[in-house]
Amino acid sequence: MLHDPKNDYDDLGKGLLKAADYMAEHGHCKGFLQDKKGAVCLMGAVIYSYGSLDYMSYLNALTEHTGKYINTLVLWNNAPETTGEDVIKLFREAAEDHKLVKVK
């Protein structure tokens, strides 16, 4: 049986990775949860992809990881210089806080 690295994360970590994958697949937008083409913003990625926990748990995990309030993260998402790759990277980095086994 092949090892699935997503099983190395708790439910929050899995949800954050799912949000990253969702945005990678559907694209990144600003100012809307989801645009007409299906692209999503930071909050949209969480809302449209959250797993077994409520979506606020995932947003709280992002705020804990960054030390920023969610409205600050929304403003960051909407800033002209922020790319989809930046947001995807944030999701993946925050997921690392929720690895079941941390290797030093």
ROBA-820632 format. One record per residue: residue number from 1; residue in one letter; chain; x, y, z of N, C-alpha, C, CB in turn. Coordinates in nm, 2 decimals. Glycine has a CB too. Layout:
REM ROBA-820632
<num=NUM, residu=A, chaine=A, n.east=X, n.north=Y, n.up=Z, ca.east=X, ca.north=Y, ca.up=Z, c.east=X, c.north=Y, c.up=Z, cb.east=X, cb.north=Y, cb.up=Z>
...
***
This chain:
REM ROBA-820632
<num=1, residu=M, chaine=A, n.east=0.08, n.north=-0.12, n.up=0.00, ca.east=0.00, ca.north=0.00, ca.up=0.00, c.east=0.09, c.north=0.12, c.up=0.00, cb.east=-0.10, cb.north=0.00, cb.up=0.12>
<num=2, residu=L, chaine=A, n.east=0.06, n.north=0.22, n.up=-0.09, ca.east=0.14, ca.north=0.34, ca.up=-0.10, c.east=0.10, c.north=0.44, c.up=0.02, cb.east=0.12, cb.north=0.41, cb.up=-0.23>
<num=3, residu=H, chaine=A, n.east=0.20, n.north=0.51, n.up=0.06, ca.east=0.18, ca.north=0.61, ca.up=0.17, c.east=0.12, c.north=0.74, c.up=0.11, cb.east=0.32, cb.north=0.64, cb.up=0.23>
<num=4, residu=D, chaine=A, n.east=0.01, n.north=0.78, n.up=0.17, ca.east=-0.05, ca.north=0.91, ca.up=0.13, c.east=-0.01, c.north=1.02, c.up=0.23, cb.east=-0.21, cb.north=0.90, cb.up=0.12>
<num=5, residu=P, chaine=A, n.east=0.08, n.north=1.11, n.up=0.18, ca.east=0.13, ca.north=1.21, ca.up=0.27, c.east=0.02, c.north=1.30, c.up=0.34, cb.east=0.22, cb.north=1.30, cb.up=0.20>
<num=6, residu=K, chaine=A, n.east=-0.10, n.north=1.31, n.up=0.28, ca.east=-0.20, ca.north=1.38, ca.up=0.34, c.east=-0.25, c.north=1.32, c.up=0.48, cb.east=-0.32, cb.north=1.40, cb.up=0.25>
<num=7, residu=N, chaine=A, n.east=-0.22, n.north=1.19, n.up=0.49, ca.east=-0.26, ca.north=1.13, ca.up=0.62, c.east=-0.16, c.north=1.17, c.up=0.73, cb.east=-0.26, cb.north=0.98, cb.up=0.60>
<num=8, residu=D, chaine=A, n.east=-0.06, n.north=1.24, n.up=0.70, ca.east=0.04, ca.north=1.29, ca.up=0.80, c.east=-0.02, c.north=1.41, c.up=0.88, cb.east=0.17, cb.north=1.32, cb.up=0.74>
<num=9, residu=Y, chaine=A, n.east=-0.14, n.north=1.46, n.up=0.84, ca.east=-0.19, ca.north=1.58, ca.up=0.90, c.east=-0.32, c.north=1.55, c.up=0.98, cb.east=-0.22, cb.north=1.68, cb.up=0.79>
<num=10, residu=D, chaine=A, n.east=-0.35, n.north=1.64, n.up=1.08, ca.east=-0.48, ca.north=1.63, ca.up=1.15, c.east=-0.58, c.north=1.69, c.up=1.05, cb.east=-0.47, cb.north=1.70, cb.up=1.28>
<num=11, residu=D, chaine=A, n.east=-0.71, n.north=1.69, n.up=1.10, ca.east=-0.82, ca.north=1.74, ca.up=1.02, c.east=-0.80, c.north=1.88, c.up=0.97, cb.east=-0.95, cb.north=1.73, cb.up=1.10>
<num=12, residu=L, chaine=A, n.east=-0.75, n.north=1.97, n.up=1.06, ca.east=-0.72, ca.north=2.11, ca.up=1.02, c.east=-0.62, c.north=2.11, c.up=0.91, cb.east=-0.67, cb.north=2.19, cb.up=1.14>
<num=13, residu=G, chaine=A, n.east=-0.51, n.north=2.04, n.up=0.92, ca.east=-0.41, ca.north=2.03, ca.up=0.82, c.east=-0.46, c.north=1.98, c.up=0.69, cb.east=-0.29, cb.north=1.95, cb.up=0.86>
<num=14, residu=K, chaine=A, n.east=-0.54, n.north=1.88, n.up=0.69, ca.east=-0.60, ca.north=1.82, ca.up=0.57, c.east=-0.69, c.north=1.92, c.up=0.50, cb.east=-0.68, cb.north=1.69, cb.up=0.60>
<num=15, residu=G, chaine=A, n.east=-0.77, n.north=2.00, n.up=0.58, ca.east=-0.85, ca.north=2.10, ca.up=0.53, c.east=-0.78, c.north=2.21, c.up=0.46, cb.east=-0.94, cb.north=2.15, cb.up=0.63>
<num=16, residu=L, chaine=A, n.east=-0.67, n.north=2.25, n.up=0.52, ca.east=-0.59, ca.north=2.36, ca.up=0.47, c.east=-0.52, c.north=2.32, c.up=0.34, cb.east=-0.48, cb.north=2.41, cb.up=0.57>
<num=17, residu=L, chaine=A, n.east=-0.48, n.north=2.19, n.up=0.33, ca.east=-0.42, ca.north=2.14, ca.up=0.21, c.east=-0.53, c.north=2.13, c.up=0.10, cb.east=-0.36, cb.north=2.00, cb.up=0.23>
<num=18, residu=K, chaine=A, n.east=-0.65, n.north=2.09, n.up=0.14, ca.east=-0.76, ca.north=2.08, ca.up=0.04, c.east=-0.79, c.north=2.22, c.up=-0.01, cb.east=-0.88, cb.north=2.02, cb.up=0.11>
<num=19, residu=A, chaine=A, n.east=-0.79, n.north=2.33, n.up=0.07, ca.east=-0.81, ca.north=2.46, ca.up=0.03, c.east=-0.70, c.north=2.50, c.up=-0.07, cb.east=-0.82, cb.north=2.56, cb.up=0.15>
<num=20, residu=A, chaine=A, n.east=-0.58, n.north=2.47, n.up=-0.04, ca.east=-0.47, ca.north=2.50, ca.up=-0.14, c.east=-0.49, c.north=2.43, c.up=-0.27, cb.east=-0.33, cb.north=2.46, cb.up=-0.08>
<num=21, residu=D, chaine=A, n.east=-0.53, n.north=2.30, n.up=-0.27, ca.east=-0.55, ca.north=2.23, ca.up=-0.39, c.east=-0.67, c.north=2.29, c.up=-0.47, cb.east=-0.58, cb.north=2.08, cb.up=-0.36>
<num=22, residu=Y, chaine=A, n.east=-0.77, n.north=2.33, n.up=-0.39, ca.east=-0.89, ca.north=2.38, ca.up=-0.46, c.east=-0.86, c.north=2.51, c.up=-0.53, cb.east=-1.00, cb.north=2.42, cb.up=-0.35>
<num=23, residu=M, chaine=A, n.east=-0.78, n.north=2.60, n.up=-0.47, ca.east=-0.74, ca.north=2.72, ca.up=-0.54, c.east=-0.65, c.north=2.69, c.up=-0.65, cb.east=-0.67, cb.north=2.82, cb.up=-0.44>
<num=24, residu=A, chaine=A, n.east=-0.56, n.north=2.60, n.up=-0.64, ca.east=-0.47, ca.north=2.56, ca.up=-0.75, c.east=-0.54, c.north=2.51, c.up=-0.87, cb.east=-0.36, cb.north=2.45, cb.up=-0.70>
<num=25, residu=E, chaine=A, n.east=-0.65, n.north=2.44, n.up=-0.84, ca.east=-0.73, ca.north=2.38, ca.up=-0.95, c.east=-0.83, c.north=2.49, c.up=-1.01, cb.east=-0.82, cb.north=2.27, cb.up=-0.90>
<num=26, residu=H, chaine=A, n.east=-0.89, n.north=2.57, n.up=-0.93, ca.east=-0.99, ca.north=2.66, ca.up=-0.98, c.east=-0.94, c.north=2.81, c.up=-1.01, cb.east=-1.10, cb.north=2.67, cb.up=-0.88>
<num=27, residu=G, chaine=A, n.east=-0.83, n.north=2.84, n.up=-0.95, ca.east=-0.77, ca.north=2.97, ca.up=-0.97, c.east=-0.80, c.north=3.07, c.up=-0.85, cb.east=-0.83, cb.north=3.03, cb.up=-1.10>
<num=28, residu=H, chaine=A, n.east=-0.73, n.north=3.18, n.up=-0.86, ca.east=-0.74, ca.north=3.28, ca.up=-0.75, c.east=-0.81, c.north=3.41, c.up=-0.80, cb.east=-0.59, cb.north=3.32, cb.up=-0.70>
<num=29, residu=C, chaine=A, n.east=-0.89, n.north=3.46, n.up=-0.71, ca.east=-0.96, ca.north=3.59, ca.up=-0.75, c.east=-0.95, c.north=3.68, c.up=-0.63, cb.east=-1.10, cb.north=3.57, cb.up=-0.79>
<num=30, residu=K, chaine=A, n.east=-0.99, n.north=3.80, n.up=-0.65, ca.east=-0.98, ca.north=3.91, ca.up=-0.55, c.east=-1.12, c.north=3.97, c.up=-0.54, cb.east=-0.87, cb.north=4.01, cb.up=-0.58>
<num=31, residu=G, chaine=A, n.east=-1.17, n.north=4.00, n.up=-0.42, ca.east=-1.29, ca.north=4.08, ca.up=-0.41, c.east=-1.42, c.north=4.00, c.up=-0.41, cb.east=-1.30, cb.north=4.18, cb.up=-0.51>
<num=32, residu=F, chaine=A, n.east=-1.41, n.north=3.87, n.up=-0.44, ca.east=-1.53, ca.north=3.78, ca.up=-0.44, c.east=-1.49, c.north=3.65, c.up=-0.38, cb.east=-1.58, cb.north=3.76, cb.up=-0.59>
<num=33, residu=L, chaine=A, n.east=-1.59, n.north=3.58, n.up=-0.32, ca.east=-1.56, ca.north=3.45, ca.up=-0.27, c.east=-1.53, c.north=3.36, c.up=-0.39, cb.east=-1.68, cb.north=3.39, cb.up=-0.19>
<num=34, residu=Q, chaine=A, n.east=-1.61, n.north=3.37, n.up=-0.49, ca.east=-1.59, ca.north=3.30, ca.up=-0.62, c.east=-1.63, c.north=3.38, c.up=-0.73, cb.east=-1.67, cb.north=3.16, cb.up=-0.61>
<num=35, residu=D, chaine=A, n.east=-1.55, n.north=3.39, n.up=-0.84, ca.east=-1.59, ca.north=3.47, ca.up=-0.95, c.east=-1.66, c.north=3.39, c.up=-1.05, cb.east=-1.46, cb.north=3.53, cb.up=-1.02>
<num=36, residu=K, chaine=A, n.east=-1.70, n.north=3.45, n.up=-1.16, ca.east=-1.79, ca.north=3.38, ca.up=-1.26, c.east=-1.71, c.north=3.26, c.up=-1.33, cb.east=-1.83, cb.north=3.47, cb.up=-1.37>
<num=37, residu=K, chaine=A, n.east=-1.58, n.north=3.26, n.up=-1.32, ca.east=-1.50, ca.north=3.15, ca.up=-1.38, c.east=-1.48, c.north=3.04, c.up=-1.28, cb.east=-1.37, cb.north=3.20, cb.up=-1.44>
<num=38, residu=G, chaine=A, n.east=-1.52, n.north=3.06, n.up=-1.16, ca.east=-1.49, ca.north=2.96, ca.up=-1.05, c.east=-1.37, c.north=2.98, c.up=-0.97, cb.east=-1.49, cb.north=2.83, cb.up=-1.12>
<num=39, residu=A, chaine=A, n.east=-1.29, n.north=3.08, n.up=-1.00, ca.east=-1.17, ca.north=3.11, ca.up=-0.92, c.east=-1.22, c.north=3.16, c.up=-0.78, cb.east=-1.08, cb.north=3.22, cb.up=-0.99>
<num=40, residu=V, chaine=A, n.east=-1.14, n.north=3.14, n.up=-0.68, ca.east=-1.18, ca.north=3.17, ca.up=-0.54, c.east=-1.07, c.north=3.26, c.up=-0.47, cb.east=-1.20, cb.north=3.05, cb.up=-0.46>
<num=41, residu=C, chaine=A, n.east=-1.12, n.north=3.34, n.up=-0.37, ca.east=-1.03, ca.north=3.41, ca.up=-0.29, c.east=-0.99, c.north=3.32, c.up=-0.17, cb.east=-1.09, cb.north=3.55, cb.up=-0.24>
<num=42, residu=L, chaine=A, n.east=-0.91, n.north=3.38, n.up=-0.08, ca.east=-0.87, ca.north=3.30, ca.up=0.04, c.east=-0.99, c.north=3.24, c.up=0.11, cb.east=-0.78, cb.north=3.39, cb.up=0.13>
<num=43, residu=M, chaine=A, n.east=-1.08, n.north=3.33, n.up=0.15, ca.east=-1.20, ca.north=3.28, ca.up=0.22, c.east=-1.28, c.north=3.18, c.up=0.14, cb.east=-1.29, cb.north=3.39, cb.up=0.27>
<num=44, residu=G, chaine=A, n.east=-1.29, n.north=3.21, n.up=0.01, ca.east=-1.37, ca.north=3.12, ca.up=-0.08, c.east=-1.31, c.north=2.98, c.up=-0.09, cb.east=-1.38, cb.north=3.18, cb.up=-0.22>
<num=45, residu=A, chaine=A, n.east=-1.18, n.north=2.98, n.up=-0.09, ca.east=-1.11, ca.north=2.85, ca.up=-0.10, c.east=-1.14, c.north=2.76, c.up=0.03, cb.east=-0.96, cb.north=2.86, cb.up=-0.11>
<num=46, residu=V, chaine=A, n.east=-1.15, n.north=2.83, n.up=0.14, ca.east=-1.18, ca.north=2.76, ca.up=0.27, c.east=-1.33, c.north=2.72, c.up=0.26, cb.east=-1.15, cb.north=2.85, cb.up=0.39>
<num=47, residu=I, chaine=A, n.east=-1.42, n.north=2.81, n.up=0.23, ca.east=-1.56, ca.north=2.78, ca.up=0.24, c.east=-1.60, c.north=2.68, c.up=0.14, cb.east=-1.64, cb.north=2.91, cb.up=0.21>
<num=48, residu=Y, chaine=A, n.east=-1.54, n.north=2.68, n.up=0.02, ca.east=-1.58, ca.north=2.58, ca.up=-0.08, c.east=-1.51, c.north=2.44, c.up=-0.07, cb.east=-1.56, cb.north=2.63, cb.up=-0.22>
<num=49, residu=S, chaine=A, n.east=-1.42, n.north=2.43, n.up=0.02, ca.east=-1.34, ca.north=2.31, ca.up=0.03, c.east=-1.33, c.north=2.25, c.up=0.17, cb.east=-1.21, cb.north=2.33, cb.up=-0.03>
<num=50, residu=Y, chaine=A, n.east=-1.39, n.north=2.32, n.up=0.27, ca.east=-1.36, ca.north=2.27, ca.up=0.41, c.east=-1.42, c.north=2.13, c.up=0.43, cb.east=-1.43, cb.north=2.37, cb.up=0.51>
<num=51, residu=G, chaine=A, n.east=-1.35, n.north=2.06, n.up=0.52, ca.east=-1.38, ca.north=1.92, ca.up=0.54, c.east=-1.47, c.north=1.89, c.up=0.66, cb.east=-1.25, cb.north=1.85, cb.up=0.56>
<num=52, residu=S, chaine=A, n.east=-1.42, n.north=1.82, n.up=0.75, ca.east=-1.50, ca.north=1.77, ca.up=0.86, c.east=-1.53, c.north=1.87, c.up=0.97, cb.east=-1.43, cb.north=1.65, cb.up=0.92>
<num=53, residu=L, chaine=A, n.east=-1.45, n.north=1.98, n.up=0.98, ca.east=-1.47, ca.north=2.08, ca.up=1.08, c.east=-1.54, c.north=2.20, c.up=1.01, cb.east=-1.33, cb.north=2.13, cb.up=1.14>
<num=54, residu=D, chaine=A, n.east=-1.59, n.north=2.29, n.up=1.09, ca.east=-1.66, ca.north=2.41, ca.up=1.03, c.east=-1.55, c.north=2.50, c.up=0.98, cb.east=-1.74, cb.north=2.48, cb.up=1.14>
<num=55, residu=Y, chaine=A, n.east=-1.59, n.north=2.58, n.up=0.88, ca.east=-1.49, ca.north=2.66, ca.up=0.80, c.east=-1.42, c.north=2.76, c.up=0.89, cb.east=-1.56, cb.north=2.73, cb.up=0.69>
<num=56, residu=M, chaine=A, n.east=-1.48, n.north=2.80, n.up=1.00, ca.east=-1.42, ca.north=2.90, ca.up=1.09, c.east=-1.30, c.north=2.84, c.up=1.16, cb.east=-1.52, cb.north=2.95, cb.up=1.20>
<num=57, residu=S, chaine=A, n.east=-1.30, n.north=2.71, n.up=1.18, ca.east=-1.18, ca.north=2.64, ca.up=1.24, c.east=-1.06, c.north=2.66, c.up=1.14, cb.east=-1.21, cb.north=2.49, cb.up=1.26>
<num=58, residu=Y, chaine=A, n.east=-1.08, n.north=2.65, n.up=1.01, ca.east=-0.97, ca.north=2.66, ca.up=0.92, c.east=-0.92, c.north=2.81, c.up=0.91, cb.east=-1.02, cb.north=2.62, cb.up=0.78>
<num=59, residu=L, chaine=A, n.east=-1.02, n.north=2.90, n.up=0.92, ca.east=-0.98, ca.north=3.04, ca.up=0.92, c.east=-0.90, c.north=3.08, c.up=1.05, cb.east=-1.11, cb.north=3.13, cb.up=0.91>
<num=60, residu=N, chaine=A, n.east=-0.95, n.north=3.02, n.up=1.16, ca.east=-0.87, ca.north=3.04, ca.up=1.28, c.east=-0.73, c.north=2.98, c.up=1.28, cb.east=-0.95, cb.north=2.98, cb.up=1.40>
<num=61, residu=A, chaine=A, n.east=-0.72, n.north=2.87, n.up=1.21, ca.east=-0.58, ca.north=2.81, ca.up=1.19, c.east=-0.49, c.north=2.91, c.up=1.11, cb.east=-0.59, cb.north=2.68, cb.up=1.12>
<num=62, residu=L, chaine=A, n.east=-0.55, n.north=2.98, n.up=1.01, ca.east=-0.47, ca.north=3.07, ca.up=0.94, c.east=-0.43, c.north=3.19, c.up=1.02, cb.east=-0.55, cb.north=3.12, cb.up=0.81>
<num=63, residu=T, chaine=A, n.east=-0.52, n.north=3.24, n.up=1.11, ca.east=-0.49, ca.north=3.35, ca.up=1.19, c.east=-0.39, c.north=3.31, c.up=1.30, cb.east=-0.62, cb.north=3.41, cb.up=1.26>
<num=64, residu=E, chaine=A, n.east=-0.40, n.north=3.19, n.up=1.35, ca.east=-0.30, ca.north=3.15, ca.up=1.45, c.east=-0.16, c.north=3.13, c.up=1.38, cb.east=-0.34, cb.north=3.01, cb.up=1.51>
<num=65, residu=H, chaine=A, n.east=-0.16, n.north=3.09, n.up=1.26, ca.east=-0.03, ca.north=3.07, ca.up=1.19, c.east=0.04, c.north=3.20, c.up=1.16, cb.east=-0.05, cb.north=2.99, cb.up=1.06>
<num=66, residu=T, chaine=A, n.east=-0.04, n.north=3.30, n.up=1.12, ca.east=0.02, ca.north=3.43, ca.up=1.07, c.east=0.02, c.north=3.53, c.up=1.18, cb.east=-0.06, cb.north=3.48, cb.up=0.96>
<num=67, residu=G, chaine=A, n.east=-0.06, n.north=3.52, n.up=1.28, ca.east=-0.07, ca.north=3.62, ca.up=1.39, c.east=-0.15, c.north=3.74, c.up=1.34, cb.east=0.07, cb.north=3.67, cb.up=1.43>
<num=68, residu=K, chaine=A, n.east=-0.22, n.north=3.73, n.up=1.23, ca.east=-0.30, ca.north=3.84, ca.up=1.17, c.east=-0.45, c.north=3.80, c.up=1.18, cb.east=-0.26, cb.north=3.86, cb.up=1.02>
<num=69, residu=Y, chaine=A, n.east=-0.53, n.north=3.90, n.up=1.20, ca.east=-0.68, ca.north=3.88, ca.up=1.20, c.east=-0.73, c.north=3.84, c.up=1.06, cb.east=-0.75, cb.north=4.01, cb.up=1.25>
<num=70, residu=I, chaine=A, n.east=-0.84, n.north=3.78, n.up=1.05, ca.east=-0.89, ca.north=3.73, ca.up=0.92, c.east=-0.92, c.north=3.85, c.up=0.83, cb.east=-1.02, cb.north=3.65, cb.up=0.94>
<num=71, residu=N, chaine=A, n.east=-0.96, n.north=3.96, n.up=0.88, ca.east=-0.99, ca.north=4.08, ca.up=0.79, c.east=-0.86, c.north=4.13, c.up=0.73, cb.east=-1.06, cb.north=4.19, cb.up=0.86>
<num=72, residu=T, chaine=A, n.east=-0.75, n.north=4.12, n.up=0.80, ca.east=-0.62, ca.north=4.15, ca.up=0.75, c.east=-0.57, c.north=4.05, c.up=0.64, cb.east=-0.51, cb.north=4.16, cb.up=0.86>
<num=73, residu=L, chaine=A, n.east=-0.60, n.north=3.93, n.up=0.66, ca.east=-0.57, ca.north=3.83, ca.up=0.56, c.east=-0.66, c.north=3.85, c.up=0.43, cb.east=-0.59, cb.north=3.69, cb.up=0.61>
<num=74, residu=V, chaine=A, n.east=-0.78, n.north=3.89, n.up=0.45, ca.east=-0.87, ca.north=3.92, ca.up=0.33, c.east=-0.81, c.north=4.04, c.up=0.26, cb.east=-1.01, cb.north=3.95, cb.up=0.38>
<num=75, residu=L, chaine=A, n.east=-0.77, n.north=4.14, n.up=0.33, ca.east=-0.71, ca.north=4.26, ca.up=0.26, c.east=-0.58, c.north=4.22, c.up=0.19, cb.east=-0.68, cb.north=4.37, cb.up=0.36>
<num=76, residu=W, chaine=A, n.east=-0.50, n.north=4.13, n.up=0.25, ca.east=-0.38, ca.north=4.08, ca.up=0.19, c.east=-0.41, c.north=4.00, c.up=0.06, cb.east=-0.30, cb.north=3.99, cb.up=0.29>
<num=77, residu=N, chaine=A, n.east=-0.51, n.north=3.92, n.up=0.07, ca.east=-0.55, ca.north=3.84, ca.up=-0.05, c.east=-0.59, c.north=3.94, c.up=-0.17, cb.east=-0.68, cb.north=3.75, cb.up=-0.02>
<num=78, residu=N, chaine=A, n.east=-0.66, n.north=4.05, n.up=-0.13, ca.east=-0.70, ca.north=4.14, ca.up=-0.23, c.east=-0.60, c.north=4.24, c.up=-0.28, cb.east=-0.82, cb.north=4.21, cb.up=-0.18>
<num=79, residu=A, chaine=A, n.east=-0.49, n.north=4.25, n.up=-0.21, ca.east=-0.38, ca.north=4.34, ca.up=-0.25, c.east=-0.33, c.north=4.31, c.up=-0.39, cb.east=-0.26, cb.north=4.34, cb.up=-0.15>
<num=80, residu=P, chaine=A, n.east=-0.30, n.north=4.41, n.up=-0.47, ca.east=-0.26, ca.north=4.39, ca.up=-0.61, c.east=-0.14, c.north=4.30, c.up=-0.62, cb.east=-0.23, cb.north=4.52, cb.up=-0.67>
<num=81, residu=E, chaine=A, n.east=-0.05, n.north=4.31, n.up=-0.52, ca.east=0.08, ca.north=4.23, ca.up=-0.53, c.east=0.06, c.north=4.08, c.up=-0.49, cb.east=0.18, cb.north=4.29, cb.up=-0.45>
<num=82, residu=T, chaine=A, n.east=-0.05, n.north=4.05, n.up=-0.42, ca.east=-0.07, ca.north=3.91, ca.up=-0.38, c.east=-0.12, c.north=3.82, c.up=-0.49, cb.east=-0.17, cb.north=3.90, cb.up=-0.26>
<num=83, residu=T, chaine=A, n.east=-0.05, n.north=3.71, n.up=-0.51, ca.east=-0.08, ca.north=3.62, ca.up=-0.62, c.east=-0.15, c.north=3.49, c.up=-0.56, cb.east=0.04, cb.north=3.57, cb.up=-0.70>
<num=84, residu=G, chaine=A, n.east=-0.21, n.north=3.41, n.up=-0.65, ca.east=-0.27, ca.north=3.29, ca.up=-0.61, c.east=-0.16, c.north=3.20, c.up=-0.55, cb.east=-0.33, cb.north=3.22, cb.up=-0.72>
<num=85, residu=E, chaine=A, n.east=-0.04, n.north=3.20, n.up=-0.60, ca.east=0.07, ca.north=3.12, ca.up=-0.55, c.east=0.10, c.north=3.16, c.up=-0.41, cb.east=0.19, cb.north=3.13, cb.up=-0.64>
<num=86, residu=D, chaine=A, n.east=0.09, n.north=3.29, n.up=-0.37, ca.east=0.12, ca.north=3.34, ca.up=-0.24, c.east=0.01, c.north=3.28, c.up=-0.14, cb.east=0.11, cb.north=3.49, cb.up=-0.23>
<num=87, residu=V, chaine=A, n.east=-0.11, n.north=3.28, n.up=-0.18, ca.east=-0.22, ca.north=3.23, ca.up=-0.10, c.east=-0.21, c.north=3.08, c.up=-0.08, cb.east=-0.36, cb.north=3.26, cb.up=-0.16>
<num=88, residu=I, chaine=A, n.east=-0.18, n.north=3.01, n.up=-0.19, ca.east=-0.16, ca.north=2.86, ca.up=-0.18, c.east=-0.05, c.north=2.83, c.up=-0.09, cb.east=-0.14, cb.north=2.80, cb.up=-0.32>
<num=89, residu=K, chaine=A, n.east=0.06, n.north=2.90, n.up=-0.10, ca.east=0.18, ca.north=2.88, ca.up=-0.01, c.east=0.14, c.north=2.90, c.up=0.14, cb.east=0.29, cb.north=2.98, cb.up=-0.05>
<num=90, residu=L, chaine=A, n.east=0.06, n.north=3.00, n.up=0.16, ca.east=0.01, ca.north=3.03, ca.up=0.30, c.east=-0.07, c.north=2.91, c.up=0.35, cb.east=-0.08, cb.north=3.15, cb.up=0.31>
<num=91, residu=F, chaine=A, n.east=-0.16, n.north=2.86, n.up=0.27, ca.east=-0.24, ca.north=2.74, ca.up=0.31, c.east=-0.14, c.north=2.62, c.up=0.34, cb.east=-0.34, cb.north=2.70, cb.up=0.20>
<num=92, residu=R, chaine=A, n.east=-0.05, n.north=2.60, n.up=0.26, ca.east=0.04, ca.north=2.48, ca.up=0.28, c.east=0.13, c.north=2.50, c.up=0.40, cb.east=0.13, cb.north=2.46, cb.up=0.15>
<num=93, residu=E, chaine=A, n.east=0.18, n.north=2.63, n.up=0.42, ca.east=0.26, ca.north=2.65, ca.up=0.54, c.east=0.18, c.north=2.64, c.up=0.67, cb.east=0.32, cb.north=2.79, cb.up=0.53>
<num=94, residu=A, chaine=A, n.east=0.06, n.north=2.69, n.up=0.67, ca.east=-0.03, ca.north=2.67, ca.up=0.79, c.east=-0.06, c.north=2.53, c.up=0.81, cb.east=-0.16, cb.north=2.75, cb.up=0.77>
<num=95, residu=A, chaine=A, n.east=-0.07, n.north=2.45, n.up=0.71, ca.east=-0.10, ca.north=2.30, ca.up=0.73, c.east=0.01, c.north=2.24, c.up=0.80, cb.east=-0.12, cb.north=2.24, cb.up=0.59>
<num=96, residu=E, chaine=A, n.east=0.14, n.north=2.28, n.up=0.78, ca.east=0.25, ca.north=2.22, ca.up=0.85, c.east=0.24, c.north=2.23, c.up=1.00, cb.east=0.38, cb.north=2.29, cb.up=0.80>
<num=97, residu=D, chaine=A, n.east=0.17, n.north=2.33, n.up=1.05, ca.east=0.14, ca.north=2.35, ca.up=1.19, c.east=0.06, c.north=2.23, c.up=1.25, cb.east=0.08, cb.north=2.48, cb.up=1.23>
<num=98, residu=H, chaine=A, n.east=0.00, n.north=2.16, n.up=1.15, ca.east=-0.10, ca.north=2.05, ca.up=1.19, c.east=-0.06, c.north=1.92, c.up=1.15, cb.east=-0.24, cb.north=2.09, cb.up=1.14>
<num=99, residu=K, chaine=A, n.east=0.07, n.north=1.90, n.up=1.13, ca.east=0.13, ca.north=1.77, ca.up=1.10, c.east=0.12, c.north=1.68, c.up=1.23, cb.east=0.27, cb.north=1.77, cb.up=1.05>
<num=100, residu=L, chaine=A, n.east=0.09, n.north=1.56, n.up=1.21, ca.east=0.08, ca.north=1.47, ca.up=1.33, c.east=0.21, c.north=1.43, c.up=1.38, cb.east=0.00, cb.north=1.34, cb.up=1.29>
<num=101, residu=V, chaine=A, n.east=0.31, n.north=1.41, n.up=1.29, ca.east=0.45, ca.north=1.38, ca.up=1.33, c.east=0.54, c.north=1.49, c.up=1.27, cb.east=0.49, cb.north=1.24, cb.up=1.29>
<num=102, residu=K, chaine=A, n.east=0.60, n.north=1.56, n.up=1.36, ca.east=0.69, ca.north=1.67, ca.up=1.32, c.east=0.83, c.north=1.62, c.up=1.32, cb.east=0.67, cb.north=1.80, cb.up=1.40>
<num=103, residu=V, chaine=A, n.east=0.90, n.north=1.63, n.up=1.21, ca.east=1.04, ca.north=1.58, ca.up=1.20, c.east=1.13, c.north=1.71, c.up=1.22, cb.east=1.07, cb.north=1.51, cb.up=1.06>
<num=104, residu=K, chaine=A, n.east=1.23, n.north=1.69, n.up=1.31, ca.east=1.32, ca.north=1.80, ca.up=1.34, c.east=1.45, c.north=1.79, c.up=1.26, cb.east=1.34, cb.north=1.82, cb.up=1.49>
***
